[in-house]
Amino acid sequence: MALELGTGEVSSGGTGAARRRFWALTLGSIGVVFGDIGTSPLYAMKEALAHAKGGASELAVFGVVSLVFWALLLIVTLKYTALVMRADNRGEGGTLALMALAQNALGHRSRLVLILGICGAALFYGDGLITPAISVLSATEGLALAPGVGQLFAPYALPAAAVILTGLFLVQSRGTAAVGRFFGPITLVWFLVLAWLGLIYIVQAPQILLALSPTYAVRLLVENGLLGFAILGSVFLVVTGAEALYADMGHFGKGPIRAGWLLVAFPCLMINYLGQGALVLIDPSTAESPFFRMIPQAVYWPVMALVTAATVIASQAVITGAFSMTQQATQLGLLPRINIRRTSETVAGQIYVPAVNGFLMVGVLWLLVMFRNSSNLASAYGIAVTATMVVTVLLLFVIARRRWKWSLAASLALVIPFLAIDLVFLGSNVLRIAQGGWFPLVIGAGIVLIIWTWMKGVRILADKTQRDSIPLADLVETLRARPPFRTPGTAIFLTSQGEVAPVALMHNLKHNKVLHERNIILTVETADRPRVPEDERVEIQALTPDFSRVTVRYGFMEQPNLPKALGTARRQGLKFDIMATSFFLGRRSVLPGRGPGMPLWQDKLFIYLMKNAANPTDFFQIPPGRVVEMGAQVTV
């Protein structure tokens, strides 16, 4: 049997070092990938039983456990681990990676695919706000159930959650490389404790194993009628976090994530859910909070400490995912340049985005104050996740048809069953919009508005620049016929359109009336793949002995580093002395204008985004002492 490792594979007969690396990646994936779905037992069973008719009746318990099992089996095991993870973009996963892969498969830029990708990415932020809030608050609510002293600690559940989450966001700038190595072992212990707690009660009420039959799920939904949709909305809480299996694929590889799910996460989670069901059968009064009621009094506080650690790790994984998503969106041109800092020189992907961190912290604390308990937060949870899952299935259809070359019948046979399941769960969560489900939708709509405004504004400016500029080839011929005064050294002009004369070059000629001995027109492009190999990083085109056009390409998971790329260009034959080189940047002062472009309010939003975009000197890691900025006013 062969198990995939990253983008490669390790066979069962591979070297011992490769096997150790495989299991190390599996352990790492347990700490990062399954943190969110691994904390669902804290609240999912409680919410599902609360919505079921009869509460703690035998049919309600058996039906809910049956729904939980089949949701985990169909959505996570079959859909994600067996199917969606096949659609990797050179080893990377996630909504934007899938969108880029679909665009590449189509061979052109599809507006529909772009809209789907943008909606999926925007909804991720709404989900990312709720996950830390509901996870940590569910943990601290366990203080109220502590044996003997629960009433004393009950009022402090909300403040405790706020303190823990505030501390978590404040330490993000320091990075998680130092503590990240403990995430896997701690989460592995967490899953083993989940299984141990479940086994305690399964042996006391073994009849709960009958709930694995789908007949109980069907009977529960039939007997509850329309109320069954509310039950499905709560049951869906058990699969929130399933998207992480696909999104984090690039960090750990398909094989380790699949092994972590099938060998650890899935069985431990299911044993715990069965144990919660068995406990409620034994003592129906525990239905109000079955997870915390199943903890033996002798180990209550150690388990509470582990619960808190598990929810913090789950929250960290979501925060890190938001940072990564923002980096991808920025590289793909969906968002303006954002200040992104590396927090580790040795660990890939360890980044910190101050603006996103601040947004998440304010949003999470506001959620705590507004919703106040995990049950209220559960009403807001799920709709963003289900909508994202629908987006994933639709993009998967494009991949199956155009990249895998499946027939229409085969593609529909793949998509329709999973789309039907996702739409049923989406419909059940739509019923909860008034109870809080509106929140992630509002956040997602706000992100979509920002992305739409940014992309539209950039396109308007690009069209205006194209109309007002002259082709670079024409300028080169003009300068050859009437050469201006030449100054020693090399000038590098950054531009987004390599075919036209850069604004900074035109201003330099107009105002300084000089031209450097060597001139490089530098364009940075983002490929529709995660990473670009070094041998494809730089493309050099010599226009004349003193003019060259250089194109530098990065993947959407990479952070630009122009000095390093120029070092590659020098090795490929581009001659210049970095110490005698100046980087010329065009800084545009954008003003709202009249015309058929955008409404005035959207103009002002775009201008705000432009003003707050990261300095290109920092974003492209250019030495500040070598930069010359040339300003210009332009209307949008």
PLY file of the C-alpha trace (Angstrom):
ply
format ascii 1.0
element vertex 636
property float x
property float y
property float z
element edge 635
property int vertex1
property int vertex2
end_header
0.00 0.00 0.00
1.29 3.51 -0.78
0.70 6.50 1.45
1.13 10.00 0.06
3.53 12.37 1.78
3.15 16.00 0.80
3.23 16.06 -2.97
5.17 12.81 -3.16
4.57 9.29 -1.90
6.08 6.95 0.63
5.53 3.25 0.04
5.19 0.69 2.77
8.63 -0.52 1.82
10.19 2.93 2.09
13.08 3.90 4.29
12.77 4.16 8.06
13.49 7.89 7.88
10.64 8.41 5.42
8.25 6.46 7.63
9.29 8.48 10.68
8.70 11.68 8.72
5.30 10.39 7.63
4.19 9.71 11.21
5.69 13.00 12.40
3.55 14.78 9.79
0.55 12.73 10.88
1.08 13.82 14.49
1.47 17.44 13.35
-1.74 17.24 11.34
-3.62 15.99 14.40
-2.62 19.19 16.23
-3.50 21.60 13.43
-6.00 20.04 11.04
-8.36 18.41 13.54
-8.37 21.05 16.27
-11.70 22.58 15.25
-13.59 19.36 14.54
-11.99 17.81 17.63
-13.64 20.31 20.00
-17.15 19.81 18.58
-18.06 17.21 21.27
-18.12 20.06 23.79
-21.35 21.48 22.36
-22.66 19.56 19.31
-24.47 16.71 21.10
-25.99 19.09 23.64
-27.42 21.35 20.92
-28.77 18.49 18.81
-30.60 16.89 21.75
-32.00 20.28 22.77
-33.72 20.59 19.38
-35.01 17.00 19.19
-38.63 16.28 20.12
-38.67 14.35 23.38
-35.24 15.68 24.41
-33.58 12.72 26.10
-35.95 10.04 24.85
-34.47 6.83 23.50
-35.40 7.68 19.89
-33.92 11.17 20.21
-30.62 9.83 21.55
-30.35 6.99 19.03
-31.42 9.26 16.17
-28.98 12.05 16.99
-26.03 9.66 17.41
-26.98 8.00 14.11
-27.07 11.39 12.35
-23.69 12.26 13.85
-22.11 9.03 12.63
-23.43 9.31 9.08
-22.53 13.01 8.86
-18.93 12.23 9.83
-18.82 9.24 7.49
-20.37 10.86 4.41
-19.12 14.44 4.65
-15.69 14.11 6.23
-14.56 10.58 5.43
-16.08 10.03 2.01
-16.39 13.54 0.62
-13.21 15.20 1.91
-10.64 12.49 2.59
-11.60 10.27 -0.35
-12.68 12.81 -2.96
-12.02 16.53 -2.43
-8.41 15.95 -1.40
-7.76 14.49 -4.85
-8.25 17.98 -6.30
-5.01 19.46 -5.02
-3.29 22.43 -6.65
0.25 21.02 -6.74
-0.16 19.77 -3.20
-2.05 22.80 -1.87
-5.72 22.93 -0.91
-8.30 25.46 0.23
-10.98 27.50 -1.50
-8.63 29.89 -3.31
-6.28 27.08 -4.36
-9.30 25.18 -5.74
-10.51 28.33 -7.51
-7.09 28.82 -9.14
-7.02 25.15 -10.17
-10.49 25.45 -11.72
-9.47 28.58 -13.63
-6.40 26.76 -14.92
-8.50 23.75 -15.91
-10.87 25.98 -17.89
-7.96 27.68 -19.64
-9.44 31.14 -19.15
-10.59 33.45 -16.38
-14.18 32.47 -15.60
-16.28 35.10 -13.83
-18.50 32.42 -12.24
-15.52 30.47 -10.87
-14.02 33.71 -9.57
-17.29 34.63 -7.80
-17.50 31.17 -6.22
-13.91 31.41 -4.98
-14.44 34.90 -3.57
-17.64 33.87 -1.77
-15.96 30.80 -0.28
-12.98 32.84 0.93
-15.21 35.58 2.38
-17.36 33.10 4.30
-14.21 31.60 5.80
-13.61 34.82 7.73
-17.11 34.71 9.21
-16.53 31.14 10.32
-13.08 32.11 11.60
-14.60 34.60 14.01
-17.08 32.16 15.53
-14.78 29.14 15.97
-12.50 30.64 18.67
-15.45 32.19 20.49
-17.62 29.05 20.67
-14.70 26.68 21.37
-13.13 28.59 24.25
-16.47 29.69 25.72
-17.71 26.08 25.67
-14.61 25.10 27.63
-14.94 27.81 30.27
-18.64 27.03 30.69
-17.46 23.74 32.12
-16.45 25.72 35.21
-20.13 25.97 36.13
-20.35 22.17 36.23
-17.26 21.62 38.37
-18.06 19.29 41.29
-18.73 21.22 44.49
-17.68 24.67 43.29
-19.60 25.07 40.04
-21.90 27.83 41.30
-18.89 29.78 42.53
-17.17 29.75 39.13
-20.27 30.04 36.92
-20.28 33.88 36.66
-16.67 33.86 35.44
-17.12 31.66 32.33
-17.53 34.61 29.94
-14.74 36.81 31.42
-12.41 33.79 31.49
-13.05 33.12 27.79
-12.42 36.78 26.98
-9.12 36.78 28.89
-7.90 33.56 27.23
-8.77 34.75 23.73
-7.31 38.22 24.27
-4.05 36.64 25.42
-4.07 34.34 22.39
-4.40 37.24 19.94
-1.78 39.34 21.74
0.90 36.65 21.40
0.35 36.16 17.65
3.10 38.63 16.73
5.65 36.40 18.49
4.76 33.44 16.27
3.87 29.90 17.26
6.97 28.05 16.06
8.17 27.52 19.64
4.90 26.10 21.00
3.58 24.62 17.75
5.60 21.43 18.22
3.44 20.65 21.28
0.12 21.02 19.43
0.22 17.52 17.95
1.02 15.62 21.20
-1.50 17.66 23.24
-4.28 17.13 20.68
-3.43 13.42 20.41
-3.85 13.14 24.19
-7.12 15.06 23.83
-8.49 12.56 21.30
-7.42 9.62 23.45
-9.17 11.18 26.46
-12.30 11.65 24.33
-12.26 7.94 23.50
-11.61 6.97 27.14
-14.53 9.07 28.38
-16.81 7.52 25.77
-15.80 3.94 26.56
-16.69 4.44 30.24
-20.37 4.75 29.33
-20.51 2.54 26.22
-19.70 -0.50 28.36
-22.54 0.50 30.70
-25.09 0.90 27.90
-23.79 -1.13 24.93
-27.15 -0.88 23.18
-26.06 2.58 22.02
-24.01 0.82 19.30
-27.30 0.12 17.51
-27.41 3.85 16.75
-24.86 3.29 13.98
-27.76 2.03 11.86
-29.16 4.74 9.54
-32.72 3.64 10.35
-32.65 5.61 13.61
-31.59 8.78 11.80
-34.44 8.39 9.32
-37.00 7.64 12.06
-35.92 10.72 14.05
-36.25 13.03 11.06
-39.63 11.56 10.05
-41.11 11.81 13.55
-39.86 15.37 14.05
-41.14 16.65 10.72
-40.05 20.23 10.05
-38.29 20.24 13.41
-35.90 17.76 11.84
-34.28 20.64 9.94
-33.39 22.29 13.24
-31.89 19.02 14.44
-29.81 18.75 11.25
-28.54 22.29 11.80
-27.25 21.27 15.23
-25.88 17.92 14.04
-23.90 19.79 11.40
-21.80 21.23 14.24
-19.96 17.89 14.38
-18.43 18.45 10.92
-17.47 22.11 11.26
-13.75 22.10 10.67
-13.90 19.48 7.91
-12.68 22.10 5.40
-9.38 22.16 7.30
-8.58 18.66 6.00
-8.41 20.17 2.51
-7.14 23.64 3.37
-4.09 22.37 5.33
-3.16 19.70 2.82
-0.11 21.64 1.63
1.40 21.70 5.10
1.17 17.97 5.85
0.24 16.06 2.69
-2.74 13.90 1.85
-1.45 10.68 3.39
-0.70 12.03 6.89
-4.04 13.86 7.07
-5.96 10.78 5.94
-4.07 8.62 8.43
-4.72 11.12 11.23
-8.45 11.13 10.47
-9.00 7.41 9.94
-6.71 6.14 12.71
-7.21 8.76 15.42
-9.72 11.57 14.98
-12.72 9.73 13.48
-12.73 6.70 15.83
-12.04 8.79 18.94
-14.75 11.32 18.09
-17.30 8.62 17.32
-16.53 6.72 20.52
-17.06 9.91 22.48
-20.38 10.70 20.76
-21.54 7.14 21.41
-20.47 7.54 25.04
-22.43 10.79 25.37
-25.48 9.03 23.96
-25.00 6.13 26.39
-24.71 8.54 29.32
-27.99 10.25 28.40
-29.69 6.84 28.12
-28.46 6.03 31.63
-29.28 9.46 33.09
-31.57 11.65 30.93
-30.86 14.71 33.13
-27.32 14.86 31.66
-28.70 15.87 28.25
-28.25 19.53 29.21
-24.46 19.10 28.99
-23.48 15.48 28.30
-19.79 16.10 27.66
-18.96 17.73 30.98
-21.30 15.35 32.86
-19.35 12.37 31.56
-16.06 13.50 33.17
-15.33 11.55 36.40
-15.11 13.87 39.41
-11.65 12.57 40.37
-10.09 13.89 37.11
-12.43 16.80 36.40
-9.84 19.57 36.74
-7.06 17.84 34.74
-9.56 17.16 31.96
-10.73 20.81 32.15
-7.12 21.93 31.68
-6.86 19.66 28.63
-10.19 20.97 27.30
-8.92 24.54 27.54
-5.64 23.64 25.82
-7.52 21.86 23.02
-9.81 24.83 22.39
-6.86 27.25 22.35
-5.09 25.02 19.81
-8.26 24.87 17.70
-8.53 28.67 17.83
-4.87 29.03 16.87
-5.38 26.84 13.82
-8.25 29.06 12.65
-6.24 32.26 13.21
-3.30 30.84 11.29
-5.69 29.80 8.52
-7.01 33.38 8.30
-3.44 34.68 7.95
-2.73 32.17 5.17
-6.00 32.93 3.38
-5.20 36.66 3.46
-1.75 36.07 2.00
-3.24 34.02 -0.84
-5.95 36.63 -1.53
-3.35 39.41 -1.61
-1.10 37.52 -4.00
-4.06 36.73 -6.28
-4.99 40.42 -6.41
-8.25 40.03 -4.50
-7.11 42.35 -1.70
-4.71 45.30 -1.50
-1.16 44.74 -0.34
-1.26 43.95 3.39
1.57 44.07 5.88
2.62 40.42 6.32
5.42 39.53 8.71
7.34 36.29 8.92
7.59 35.08 12.51
10.01 32.23 11.83
13.03 31.96 9.55
12.96 28.16 9.64
9.27 27.17 9.71
7.44 27.70 6.41
4.05 29.37 6.63
4.70 31.03 10.00
3.35 34.50 9.26
1.60 37.27 11.16
-0.86 39.72 9.61
-1.48 42.57 12.10
-4.60 43.93 10.37
-6.30 40.52 10.26
-5.26 39.72 13.83
-6.80 42.97 15.06
-9.98 42.37 13.07
-10.35 38.85 14.47
-9.69 39.93 18.06
-12.27 42.72 17.98
-14.79 40.50 16.21
-14.36 37.55 18.58
-14.63 39.70 21.72
-17.70 41.43 20.29
-19.25 38.00 19.64
-18.66 36.98 23.26
-20.35 40.12 24.57
-23.25 39.88 22.12
-24.10 36.16 22.34
-22.84 35.50 25.91
-23.09 31.66 25.86
-22.18 28.77 23.57
-25.80 27.83 22.83
-26.46 31.26 21.34
-23.19 31.09 19.39
-24.17 27.65 18.07
-27.14 29.30 16.35
-24.72 31.52 14.43
-22.38 28.65 13.62
-22.69 26.44 10.58
-24.23 28.51 7.80
-20.88 29.88 6.63
-19.37 26.39 6.71
-22.22 24.79 4.75
-22.14 27.56 2.14
-18.38 27.05 1.76
-18.96 23.31 1.31
-21.46 24.04 -1.48
-18.85 26.24 -3.18
-16.29 23.42 -2.87
-18.61 20.90 -4.54
-19.42 23.27 -7.43
-15.73 23.97 -8.06
-15.07 20.23 -7.83
-17.52 19.73 -10.69
-15.41 22.05 -12.87
-12.26 20.12 -11.93
-13.86 16.76 -12.70
-15.15 17.93 -16.09
-12.17 19.92 -17.36
-9.09 18.67 -15.49
-9.92 15.01 -14.87
-11.75 14.83 -18.24
-14.74 12.98 -16.77
-17.90 12.71 -18.82
-20.87 14.90 -17.94
-22.76 11.89 -16.55
-19.85 10.84 -14.34
-19.29 14.40 -13.12
-22.96 14.82 -12.23
-22.97 11.43 -10.51
-20.08 12.69 -8.40
-21.51 16.09 -7.57
-25.27 15.61 -7.19
-25.26 13.33 -4.09
-22.82 15.52 -2.15
-24.48 18.73 -3.35
-27.85 17.36 -2.19
-26.43 16.60 1.28
-24.80 20.03 1.52
-27.96 21.81 0.39
-30.05 19.95 2.98
-27.64 21.04 5.72
-27.55 24.57 4.26
-31.36 24.69 4.35
-31.35 23.56 7.98
-28.91 26.33 8.87
-30.86 28.97 6.95
-33.62 28.50 9.53
-31.19 29.83 12.14
-30.38 33.11 10.40
-32.59 35.14 12.73
-31.02 33.51 15.82
-27.49 34.60 14.87
-26.78 32.99 11.52
-26.93 36.46 10.01
-23.57 37.34 11.57
-21.20 35.27 9.37
-23.31 36.24 6.35
-22.88 39.94 7.13
-19.13 39.47 7.62
-18.89 37.48 4.39
-20.89 40.10 2.48
-18.59 42.82 3.82
-15.49 40.91 2.65
-17.07 40.31 -0.78
-17.81 44.05 -1.06
-14.19 44.90 -0.23
-12.82 42.37 -2.75
-15.26 43.48 -5.46
-14.45 47.16 -4.91
-10.70 46.53 -4.93
-10.76 44.42 -8.09
-13.05 46.84 -9.92
-10.99 49.87 -8.87
-7.73 48.24 -9.92
-9.24 47.34 -13.30
-10.43 50.93 -13.84
-6.99 52.31 -12.98
-5.31 49.74 -15.26
-7.60 50.69 -18.16
-6.94 54.39 -17.54
-3.19 53.78 -17.40
-3.39 51.75 -20.63
-5.22 54.60 -22.39
-2.98 57.38 -21.06
0.34 55.58 -21.51
2.45 54.86 -24.55
3.70 51.39 -25.48
7.14 50.67 -24.06
8.47 49.64 -27.48
7.48 53.05 -28.95
9.17 54.90 -26.09
12.37 52.88 -26.52
12.47 53.75 -30.24
11.86 57.44 -29.48
14.67 57.52 -26.92
17.01 55.79 -29.37
16.29 58.46 -31.97
16.51 61.39 -29.50
18.56 60.22 -26.52
18.30 62.32 -23.34
21.11 63.01 -20.89
22.41 59.72 -19.47
23.34 59.22 -15.83
25.50 56.33 -14.54
23.96 53.27 -12.87
20.87 51.15 -13.26
17.23 52.13 -12.79
14.60 49.49 -12.03
11.02 50.59 -12.69
8.29 48.54 -11.03
5.08 48.32 -13.01
2.04 46.04 -13.18
1.89 46.38 -16.99
5.15 45.43 -18.65
3.99 46.36 -22.17
3.53 50.08 -21.47
5.98 52.72 -20.28
5.90 52.93 -16.47
4.55 56.14 -14.96
7.74 56.55 -12.88
9.90 56.35 -16.03
7.81 58.98 -17.80
7.97 61.28 -14.78
11.73 60.82 -14.52
12.13 61.82 -18.16
9.66 64.71 -17.90
10.90 66.29 -14.67
14.54 65.18 -14.29
15.18 64.93 -18.04
17.63 62.07 -17.55
17.85 58.39 -18.38
20.05 55.87 -16.62
22.69 53.88 -18.49
20.74 50.69 -17.89
16.97 50.47 -17.39
14.99 47.45 -16.21
11.22 47.31 -16.48
10.22 44.93 -13.68
6.82 43.24 -13.45
5.70 40.90 -10.66
3.10 38.29 -11.62
1.19 35.77 -9.49
0.81 32.30 -10.96
-2.29 30.13 -10.50
-0.24 27.60 -8.54
1.01 27.66 -4.93
4.72 27.95 -5.65
6.87 28.66 -8.69
10.11 26.67 -9.11
13.29 28.76 -8.94
14.20 27.91 -12.53
10.89 29.50 -13.64
11.07 32.47 -11.26
12.60 35.03 -13.61
12.10 35.74 -17.31
14.41 38.26 -19.00
13.73 39.95 -22.33
16.37 42.29 -23.76
14.70 45.13 -25.68
17.85 47.16 -26.46
21.39 47.15 -25.01
20.20 49.58 -22.31
16.56 48.43 -21.83
15.44 45.04 -20.44
12.07 43.73 -19.42
12.13 41.36 -16.43
9.12 39.35 -15.26
9.25 37.79 -11.79
6.67 35.13 -10.96
5.49 33.95 -7.55
2.93 31.41 -6.48
-0.08 32.52 -4.43
1.43 30.88 -1.32
4.76 32.71 -1.63
5.93 36.03 -0.25
7.71 38.24 -2.84
11.39 38.99 -2.30
12.65 41.11 -5.21
16.32 41.40 -4.15
16.54 37.60 -4.08
14.77 37.36 -7.47
17.17 39.93 -8.95
20.05 37.81 -7.68
18.60 34.98 -9.75
18.36 37.35 -12.73
22.05 38.27 -12.37
23.00 34.61 -12.47
20.98 34.33 -15.69
23.04 37.08 -17.32
21.30 40.36 -16.42
24.18 42.76 -15.77
23.82 45.44 -13.08
25.50 46.52 -9.86
23.01 46.40 -6.98
24.96 49.13 -5.15
24.55 51.47 -8.13
20.88 50.61 -8.69
17.79 52.68 -7.84
14.26 51.32 -7.63
11.66 53.73 -9.05
8.10 53.31 -7.80
5.05 55.15 -9.04
2.89 56.32 -6.14
-0.58 57.30 -7.28
-2.77 59.71 -5.37
-6.30 58.57 -6.24
-9.20 61.02 -6.31
-12.91 60.28 -6.82
-13.99 61.21 -10.32
-17.14 61.57 -12.34
-17.92 59.06 -14.98
-19.24 55.57 -15.57
-16.74 53.89 -13.20
-18.01 53.28 -9.67
-20.53 55.07 -7.42
-19.05 57.80 -5.21
-19.29 55.67 -2.05
-17.38 52.87 -3.77
-14.77 55.35 -5.04
-14.19 56.46 -1.45
-13.93 52.86 -0.24
-11.37 52.09 -2.95
-9.37 55.20 -2.09
-9.38 54.17 1.58
-8.07 50.73 0.63
-5.37 52.31 -1.56
-4.23 54.64 1.22
-4.02 51.82 3.73
-2.28 49.33 1.46
1.17 48.21 2.60
4.12 50.14 1.25
5.46 48.33 -1.82
8.98 48.80 -0.46
8.11 46.62 2.53
5.84 44.24 0.64
8.46 43.43 -2.00
11.31 43.56 0.58
13.22 46.23 -1.35
16.07 47.99 0.53
14.49 51.36 1.52
17.69 53.28 0.83
17.54 52.35 -2.86
13.95 53.51 -3.51
12.78 56.64 -5.35
9.04 57.32 -5.42
7.43 59.39 -8.19
3.94 60.69 -7.40
0.97 61.29 -9.69
-2.70 62.11 -9.29
-5.33 59.98 -10.96
-9.12 59.81 -10.76
-11.07 56.58 -10.43
0 1
1 2
2 3
3 4
4 5
5 6
6 7
7 8
8 9
9 10
10 11
11 12
12 13
13 14
14 15
15 16
16 17
17 18
18 19
19 20
20 21
21 22
22 23
23 24
24 25
25 26
26 27
27 28
28 29
29 30
30 31
31 32
32 33
33 34
34 35
35 36
36 37
37 38
38 39
39 40
40 41
41 42
42 43
43 44
44 45
45 46
46 47
47 48
48 49
49 50
50 51
51 52
52 53
53 54
54 55
55 56
56 57
57 58
58 59
59 60
60 61
61 62
62 63
63 64
64 65
65 66
66 67
67 68
68 69
69 70
70 71
71 72
72 73
73 74
74 75
75 76
76 77
77 78
78 79
79 80
80 81
81 82
82 83
83 84
84 85
85 86
86 87
87 88
88 89
89 90
90 91
91 92
92 93
93 94
94 95
95 96
96 97
97 98
98 99
99 100
100 101
101 102
102 103
103 104
104 105
105 106
106 107
107 108
108 109
109 110
110 111
111 112
112 113
113 114
114 115
115 116
116 117
117 118
118 119
119 120
120 121
121 122
122 123
123 124
124 125
125 126
126 127
127 128
128 129
129 130
130 131
131 132
132 133
133 134
134 135
135 136
136 137
137 138
138 139
139 140
140 141
141 142
142 143
143 144
144 145
145 146
146 147
147 148
148 149
149 150
150 151
151 152
152 153
153 154
154 155
155 156
156 157
157 158
158 159
159 160
160 161
161 162
162 163
163 164
164 165
165 166
166 167
167 168
168 169
169 170
170 171
171 172
172 173
173 174
174 175
175 176
176 177
177 178
178 179
179 180
180 181
181 182
182 183
183 184
184 185
185 186
186 187
187 188
188 189
189 190
190 191
191 192
192 193
193 194
194 195
195 196
196 197
197 198
198 199
199 200
200 201
201 202
202 203
203 204
204 205
205 206
206 207
207 208
208 209
209 210
210 211
211 212
212 213
213 214
214 215
215 216
216 217
217 218
218 219
219 220
220 221
221 222
222 223
223 224
224 225
225 226
226 227
227 228
228 229
229 230
230 231
231 232
232 233
233 234
234 235
235 236
236 237
237 238
238 239
239 240
240 241
241 242
242 243
243 244
244 245
245 246
246 247
247 248
248 249
249 250
250 251
251 252
252 253
253 254
254 255
255 256
256 257
257 258
258 259
259 260
260 261
261 262
262 263
263 264
264 265
265 266
266 267
267 268
268 269
269 270
270 271
271 272
272 273
273 274
274 275
275 276
276 277
277 278
278 279
279 280
280 281
281 282
282 283
283 284
284 285
285 286
286 287
287 288
288 289
289 290
290 291
291 292
292 293
293 294
294 295
295 296
296 297
297 298
298 299
299 300
300 301
301 302
302 303
303 304
304 305
305 306
306 307
307 308
308 309
309 310
310 311
311 312
312 313
313 314
314 315
315 316
316 317
317 318
318 319
319 320
320 321
321 322
322 323
323 324
324 325
325 326
326 327
327 328
328 329
329 330
330 331
331 332
332 333
333 334
334 335
335 336
336 337
337 338
338 339
339 340
340 341
341 342
342 343
343 344
344 345
345 346
346 347
347 348
348 349
349 350
350 351
351 352
352 353
353 354
354 355
355 356
356 357
357 358
358 359
359 360
360 361
361 362
362 363
363 364
364 365
365 366
366 367
367 368
368 369
369 370
370 371
371 372
372 373
373 374
374 375
375 376
376 377
377 378
378 379
379 380
380 381
381 382
382 383
383 384
384 385
385 386
386 387
387 388
388 389
389 390
390 391
391 392
392 393
393 394
394 395
395 396
396 397
397 398
398 399
399 400
400 401
401 402
402 403
403 404
404 405
405 406
406 407
407 408
408 409
409 410
410 411
411 412
412 413
413 414
414 415
415 416
416 417
417 418
418 419
419 420
420 421
421 422
422 423
423 424
424 425
425 426
426 427
427 428
428 429
429 430
430 431
431 432
432 433
433 434
434 435
435 436
436 437
437 438
438 439
439 440
440 441
441 442
442 443
443 444
444 445
445 446
446 447
447 448
448 449
449 450
450 451
451 452
452 453
453 454
454 455
455 456
456 457
457 458
458 459
459 460
460 461
461 462
462 463
463 464
464 465
465 466
466 467
467 468
468 469
469 470
470 471
471 472
472 473
473 474
474 475
475 476
476 477
477 478
478 479
479 480
480 481
481 482
482 483
483 484
484 485
485 486
486 487
487 488
488 489
489 490
490 491
491 492
492 493
493 494
494 495
495 496
496 497
497 498
498 499
499 500
500 501
501 502
502 503
503 504
504 505
505 506
506 507
507 508
508 509
509 510
510 511
511 512
512 513
513 514
514 515
515 516
516 517
517 518
518 519
519 520
520 521
521 522
522 523
523 524
524 525
525 526
526 527
527 528
528 529
529 530
530 531
531 532
532 533
533 534
534 535
535 536
536 537
537 538
538 539
539 540
540 541
541 542
542 543
543 544
544 545
545 546
546 547
547 548
548 549
549 550
550 551
551 552
552 553
553 554
554 555
555 556
556 557
557 558
558 559
559 560
560 561
561 562
562 563
563 564
564 565
565 566
566 567
567 568
568 569
569 570
570 571
571 572
572 573
573 574
574 575
575 576
576 577
577 578
578 579
579 580
580 581
581 582
582 583
583 584
584 585
585 586
586 587
587 588
588 589
589 590
590 591
591 592
592 593
593 594
594 595
595 596
596 597
597 598
598 599
599 600
600 601
601 602
602 603
603 604
604 605
605 606
606 607
607 608
608 609
609 610
610 611
611 612
612 613
613 614
614 615
615 616
616 617
617 618
618 619
619 620
620 621
621 622
622 623
623 624
624 625
625 626
626 627
627 628
628 629
629 630
630 631
631 632
632 633
633 634
634 635
